[in-house]
Amino acid sequence: MRFELHCHTEKSKCSELKINHLVKYLKTHNYDGAFITDHDYITISKPIEIDGIYLYPGVEITSKEGYHILGLNISEMPKQRDL
């Protein structure tokens, strides 16, 4: 299986990508799925399948020091943000 582990959607300031366009891109490039890892925001809270593409929840958490940490298959933000 081929997965993209780090995708941003329009929920992140750095992206304008809508989920339906992401699915089209993934299909065109022979991916089976992706983790949606928007900045400090969980876009989907559980795995979903759209047109044969599997999308999994994730998040790119910004630490107090400004580092980015990927959380994969995560359905809620950590309570403590001092990572």
C-alpha positions in Angstrom: 0.0 0.0 0.0 1.2 3.5 -0.8 0.3 6.3 1.6 1.1 10.0 2.0 1.9 10.7 5.7 1.7 14.5 5.7 -1.0 16.4 3.9 -2.5 19.8 4.6 -6.0 21.0 3.5 -7.6 24.4 3.4 -7.8 24.1 7.2 -4.1 25.0 7.4 -3.0 28.6 6.6 -0.4 27.2 4.2 -2.8 25.3 1.9 -5.9 25.9 -0.1 -6.4 22.2 -1.0 -9.9 20.8 -0.6 -10.3 17.1 0.4 -12.0 16.2 -2.9 -9.0 17.6 -4.8 -6.6 15.7 -2.5 -8.5 12.5 -3.3 -8.3 13.2 -7.0 -4.5 13.8 -6.7 -4.0 10.6 -4.7 -5.9 8.5 -7.2 -4.0 10.0 -10.1 -0.6 9.3 -8.5 -1.6 5.7 -7.4 -1.8 6.3 -3.7 -4.1 4.2 -1.5 -4.6 6.9 1.1 -3.2 9.6 3.2 -3.1 11.1 6.7 -4.7 14.6 6.9 -2.2 16.5 9.2 -3.4 20.1 9.3 -1.6 22.6 11.5 -2.9 22.4 15.1 -6.3 21.2 13.9 -7.9 17.8 13.4 -9.8 17.9 10.2 -11.3 14.4 10.3 -11.8 12.6 13.6 -12.0 9.0 12.2 -10.8 7.1 9.1 -13.0 7.6 6.1 -12.9 6.2 2.5 -13.7 8.4 -0.5 -13.8 7.0 -4.0 -11.5 4.1 -3.0 -9.0 6.4 -1.2 -8.5 5.9 2.6 -8.1 9.1 4.7 -6.9 8.9 8.3 -6.9 11.5 11.0 -3.7 13.3 12.1 -2.4 16.6 13.1 0.8 18.7 12.9 1.2 20.1 16.4 3.3 23.2 17.0 5.3 22.9 20.2 6.0 25.9 22.5 9.5 26.1 20.9 8.0 26.2 17.4 8.8 22.7 16.4 6.3 20.7 14.4 5.4 17.2 15.6 3.2 14.9 13.5 0.5 12.9 15.3 -0.9 10.1 13.1 -4.2 8.3 13.7 -5.1 10.8 16.4 -8.7 11.8 16.9 -8.3 14.7 19.4 -5.7 17.3 20.3 -3.4 16.6 23.2 -4.5 18.4 26.4 -1.0 19.5 27.2 0.7 21.4 24.4 4.1 21.7 26.0 5.7 19.0 23.9 
